[in-house]
Amino acid sequence: MQLICRTIGVALKIIEKLLAENKAALESFYSVTIETRNSYSVLEQIGKQCNFLQKKGEVDEMRTATRMINDWQNGLLLI
């Protein structure tokens, strides 16, 4: 459980940093239009766009967060 919280927390920090410094890069990379400053809402929006859904259409937050962290580590998300 702790790993899940940490993974999502790291992804939320990445989102916060990109919203503050290069929102356009985040929007273009994940093909989303961000209209909020709430990093958790952005995580859910990206999860929906990537079709990372669980049963009942809920966003798979862990899978979305893992993808974002990997994209960040591989240099695909730039500031």
TAQUILIN-V697559 format. One record per helix or strand of 2 or more residues. SS is the DSSP state (H for helix, E for strand). FROM is the first residue (numbers start at 1). TO is the last residue. If there is no record, write none. Layout:
SS/FROM/TO + SS/FROM/TO
This chain:
H/2/21 + H/23/30 + H/39/49 + H/55/57 + H/61/73
